[in-house]
Structure formats: C-alpha cells, structure tokens
C-alpha cells in the first residue's frame, strides 16, 4: 500500500501548477484515518463532492483566498478539462458546481476552486487505480500444484 501512496504523491498531472501542489500537500495533511491515505481522501471527494465539507475548502473566505493565490493554476486545470471535453470553462462550472451557475464573484471563485479540486481528486483517484492495477499485475500467479499439495496435508 505504501508504494501506491508514494506513486500518487509524486506524479504531477500539471507540472509546475501551484494549485495542484497545494492540493496534493493538502491531501497528505488531511488523509489520516483513510486506509489508502491521500488516494482514499481523493476517492471520498469524488464520491461525495467537495461541498460535503473539508478543512480549508468549505467556507467562501477560504476558497476565495485559495482562488486569489492560485487562480492561474485553477484556470489551467479547468481549461484543460474544458479542452478535453470540447466545451468551455463556464459550462464545466455550471454542470459540476452544486449550486449551478454562480451568481456573484465570491460564488464564482468558490465554484472554480471546488471544480478544480474535484477534477484533481478524480484524476488522482484514477491514477491510484492504474498504479494499483499495475501492482496487481506484478504479483506472481498462484501455483495450482502447490495448492493441491496443501490439501493433501
């Protein structure tokens, strides 16, 4: 399991992106109690949504501060997602933000942070699942003869 955790922590999806760096550090700092560590917390965010309430990601006062500090990185993440889907950032926000289309600047900045977090969490979860399946592929196959020999004992 430690190999899986290390793989999730070291592979940047957006090299040099300060928001992704912040988020990976945040995952690490807040993943205590999750069997899979950071990837387990990422999976929970994907399943329940960031609006379920997480430290530093719940209140607009926190998320608007994060947006101000990392807006270029957040735009990079949402822009890439929009390009991948053949759409635009506003459509991504309206579709993925729990409140629909934001109605003021604070809600817009909050939506940008939340959607970027959910995109990163999903990508990290997928990355962890790929790493895990790669680890599974490296396991030796069980020897059927050895199993039969155990039955004879």
C-alpha positions as semicolon CSV with decimal commas, in nm:
position;residue;x (nm);y (nm);z (nm)
1;X;0,000;0,000;0,000
2;X;0,291;0,234;0,070
3;X;0,407;0,202;-0,295
4;X;0,061;0,309;-0,411
5;X;0,062;0,611;-0,178
6;X;0,408;0,717;-0,294
7;X;0,305;0,690;-0,659
8;X;0,004;0,915;-0,601
9;X;0,215;1,175;-0,420
10;X;0,494;1,207;-0,676
11;X;0,330;1,222;-1,020
12;X;0,211;1,575;-1,102
13;X;-0,070;1,598;-1,352
14;X;0,012;1,963;-1,427
15;X;0,387;2,010;-1,364
16;X;0,459;2,346;-1,204
17;X;0,093;2,410;-1,118
18;X;0,090;2,566;-0,772
19;X;-0,274;2,470;-0,709
20;X;-0,206;2,105;-0,778
21;X;0,098;2,124;-0,549
22;X;-0,119;2,283;-0,278
23;X;-0,390;2,020;-0,325
24;X;-0,151;1,723;-0,308
25;X;0,001;1,866;0,010
26;X;-0,348;1,926;0,149
27;X;-0,444;1,563;0,072
28;X;-0,136;1,439;0,251
29;X;-0,202;1,658;0,557
30;X;-0,570;1,562;0,579
31;X;-0,560;1,191;0,491
32;X;-0,504;1,050;0,839
33;X;-0,761;0,781;0,906
34;X;-0,802;0,682;0,542
35;X;-0,685;0,327;0,462
36;X;-0,544;0,437;0,128
37;X;-0,412;0,770;0,258
38;X;-0,425;1,056;0,007
39;X;-0,586;0,845;-0,264
40;X;-0,859;0,738;-0,017
41;X;-0,940;1,100;0,064
42;X;-0,940;1,183;-0,308
43;X;-1,184;0,896;-0,366
44;X;-1,413;1,029;-0,092
45;X;-1,415;1,374;-0,253
46;X;-1,503;1,216;-0,588
47;X;-1,783;1,010;-0,433
48;X;-1,939;1,276;-0,209
49;X;-1,824;1,606;-0,363
50;X;-1,607;1,874;-0,211
51;X;-1,921;2,052;-0,091
52;X;-1,950;1,780;0,177
53;X;-1,718;1,995;0,384
54;X;-1,343;1,963;0,416
55;X;-1,089;2,180;0,602
56;X;-0,992;2,490;0,402
57;X;-1,246;2,403;0,131
58;X;-1,578;2,471;0,299
59;X;-1,609;2,845;0,358
60;X;-1,602;3,111;0,087
61;X;-1,348;3,305;0,295
62;X;-1,108;3,012;0,250
63;X;-1,190;2,923;-0,109
64;X;-1,177;3,282;-0,238
65;X;-0,835;3,317;-0,074
66;X;-0,721;2,997;-0,247
67;X;-0,856;3,129;-0,575
68;X;-0,665;3,457;-0,534
69;X;-0,343;3,269;-0,457
70;X;-0,375;3,003;-0,731
71;X;-0,606;3,140;-1,000
72;X;-0,363;3,070;-1,287
73;X;-0,330;2,706;-1,183
74;X;-0,705;2,671;-1,130
75;X;-0,773;2,816;-1,475
76;X;-0,515;2,578;-1,623
77;X;-0,693;2,277;-1,469
78;X;-1,042;2,385;-1,575
79;X;-0,919;2,497;-1,917
80;X;-0,762;2,157;-1,980
81;X;-1,080;1,983;-1,867
82;X;-1,286;2,202;-2,098
83;X;-1,050;2,129;-2,390
84;X;-1,066;1,756;-2,315
85;X;-1,446;1,769;-2,323
86;X;-1,470;2,005;-2,620
87;X;-1,653;2,270;-2,421
88;X;-1,575;2,585;-2,219
89;X;-1,492;2,661;-1,855
90;X;-1,832;2,818;-1,778
91;X;-2,011;2,504;-1,897
92;X;-1,782;2,290;-1,679
93;X;-1,862;2,509;-1,377
94;X;-2,238;2,521;-1,439
95;X;-2,253;2,145;-1,482
96;X;-2,029;2,050;-1,188
97;X;-2,090;2,318;-0,927
98;X;-2,363;2,208;-0,687
99;X;-2,531;2,549;-0,699
100;X;-2,549;2,567;-1,079
101;X;-2,424;2,886;-1,242
102;X;-2,254;3,120;-0,990
103;X;-2,437;3,446;-0,930
104;X;-2,157;3,668;-0,790
105;X;-1,777;3,693;-0,782
106;X;-1,738;3,507;-0,450
107;X;-1,952;3,218;-0,564
108;X;-1,768;3,209;-0,898
109;X;-1,429;3,187;-0,724
110;X;-1,563;2,921;-0,486
111;X;-1,700;2,723;-0,780
112;X;-1,367;2,743;-0,962
113;X;-1,183;2,605;-0,657
114;X;-1,438;2,330;-0,590
115;X;-1,450;2,213;-0,950
116;X;-1,068;2,219;-0,977
117;X;-1,045;2,013;-0,655
118;X;-1,294;1,759;-0,789
119;X;-1,110;1,734;-1,122
120;X;-0,778;1,679;-0,944
121;X;-0,933;1,433;-0,696
122;X;-1,081;1,232;-0,982
123;X;-0,752;1,230;-1,173
124;X;-0,559;1,127;-0,861
125;X;-0,810;0,852;-0,787
126;X;-0,779;0,725;-1,146
127;X;-0,401;0,745;-1,123
128;X;-0,407;0,545;-0,798
129;X;-0,635;0,280;-0,951
130;X;-0,399;0,249;-1,250
131;X;-0,099;0,221;-1,019
132;X;-0,282;-0,038;-0,811
133;X;-0,373;-0,246;-1,116
134;X;-0,008;-0,223;-1,228
135;X;0,097;-0,352;-0,886
136;X;-0,158;-0,634;-0,915
137;X;-0,011;-0,732;-1,249
138;X;0,329;-0,778;-1,089
139;X;0,208;-1,033;-0,837
140;X;0,309;-1,393;-0,912
141;X;0,030;-1,624;-1,014
142;X;-0,061;-1,887;-0,761
143;X;0,076;-2,231;-0,832
144;X;-0,217;-2,472;-0,865
145;X;0,004;-2,771;-0,782
146;X;0,115;-2,604;-0,460
147;X;-0,250;-2,552;-0,363
148;X;-0,327;-2,921;-0,430
149;X;-0,027;-3,020;-0,220
150;X;-0,164;-2,819;0,072
151;X;-0,492;-3,010;0,052
152;X;-0,306;-3,342;0,094
153;X;-0,166;-3,236;0,431
